[in-house]
Amino acid sequence: MSSNTSPSNAIVSQDPDILGGVAVFTGTRVPFETMIEYLEGGDSLDTFLGDFPSVHREQAIQALEWLRQLATSGKDPRASAA
């Protein structure tokens, strides 16, 4: 089983054997996109975390921070971590 983990401190990972390679929170089977859908739909982070207790608050916050950096820098923040 091979695993592709993003260099962003393994917040999100992809593995073809887990949900067909969909990006999930590392150590879970919860798709990263699900959190985005919750937030886009007006749900709070607490609601998401309550519905998916396998995702830790710190993971979710780190993922949101990573997205913020990506959006504000115009560059992939993973590139500087290499």
N, C-alpha and C positions, 0 to 999 in steps of 0.2 A: 504494500500500500504506500503510494507516494503522497506526499503532502506539500502543497505550496502555501507558504505562510507569508503574508505581507511583511516587509521589513519594519513596519510601524509597530514594533514591540508585540507582534503576534496578537493583535487585537482581533483581526479577522483572518480567516484562513480558507483555503479552497482545496478540496480533495475530490477527485472524481468518484470516490467510493462513498462520499457523504453528500446526499441530495444532488447527485449528478454533477458535482463541482460548483454548485451555487456557493457564493461567499457567505460564510457563517461566522458567528462569533466563535472564536477559538475555544475548543473544549465543549462546544454545544452543537446542537443541530438546529439552532435558531438562525434563520437567514438575516443577514445584516439589513437587507431591504425591508424586512418586516418592521424594524424600528423606524426607518424613514417613513414608511406608510402610516404608522401610528401617529408620528409627529405631524405629518402632512394632514392627517385627518382630524387634527385638533386634540388628540389625546396627549396627556402629559407623559413625561419620562417615567414617573412613578407608576402610571397605569401600565405602560409597557413592561416595566420590571416586575410588577405584580403578576402579570399574565405569563411572563417568561422568567421564572425564578432562577433558571440556570445561567442567565446573563447577570453578571455582577455590575453594580452601579459604576464602579471604576472603569470597567470595560466600555460601557455605554458612553461615559463622559470622555474617555480617551478617543473613542471613535468619532464623537461629535467634534472634539478639538482637532482631530486629524482632518475632518471635512472642512472645518473653518479655515485651517491653514491652507488647505488646497484651494479653497474658494478665494481667499484674500491674496494669496501669493501669485496665483496664475501659473504656478509650477507644482509639480508633484513633490511634496515634502519627503517622500521616501528616497528621492534621488540624493538628497544631502546626507541621508543616513548610511549610504553605501561606503 
